[in-house]
Amino acid sequence: MAKKVVASLQKGEGKHFSKVIKMVKSPKTGAYSFKEMIVHNDHVKDFFSKK
């Protein structure tokens, strides 16, 4: 699956997208997990500002 995403991002339109990774703490256990998404460059700050 990752190879397919990387291959599609190497085309011309892929330059407008970024893979973002955010560390999220679970309220129940206190353990950390990682949330990964591919978002448009205009929405990167929105992704990190949301909880």
Helices and strands as residue ranges (DSSP letters): H 2-9, G 12-16, E 17-25, E 32-40, G 41-43, H 44-49
